[in-house]
């Protein structure tokens, strides 16, 4: 029996999309291409094809790898149940069968559009988009785990969908209305320094408005505001 069985899904929703660049969820992990596929439960034909492929891969594994035993571990999950961590799936998974397919960096999957043209624009490939997926279903025999895996081969993007994983709370919800206390202060107005005897009336150049109190006494000489300097460098702040 062949060690890989190929299945093509019907239209499904794609999530956790890493199709143009390999990705590792945690530091130190091996980077891989990958996608999580949400198959509607109404698509009975796709579910039957996947079930048949899993059964064939289990028989192959028992015959070639597992010394006649059957290991039923596989990556197809019920989106209305619990995930591998024992937690409910997200709301987008309700009413779907959920599986993840991946590929090592040397086996980059092809990503095409409805006309079978390669897609290179990353804005066209995102979590929430709709498409079809071609996967290899195969038995594996790791030292600590035996079962059936899904290898990612091809992805066809069909049409846009509501993006998944975006923020559900607006900045206004988080932070409220703009606070006037954080508005930028008005630009400080500077007044030229007089040379010699200052005039008897406070000098107010056109466009500068009223003279601040600290400049209203002629005896003060209309100095510039004192500029602070860095005590270590001697440079102005």
Secondary structure, 3 states (H helix, E strand, C coil): CCCEEEEECCCEEEEEEEEEEEECCCCCCCCEEEEEEEEECCCHHHHHHHHHHHHHHHHHHHHHCCCCCCCCCCCCEECCCECCCCCECCHHHCCEEEEEEEEEHHHCCEEECCCCCECCCHHHCCCCCEEEEEEEEEEEECCCCEEEEEEEEEEEEEECCCCCCCCCCCHHHHHCCCCHHHCCCCCCCCCCCCCCCCCCCCCCCCCCCCCCHHHCCHHHCCCCCCCCECCCCCCEC
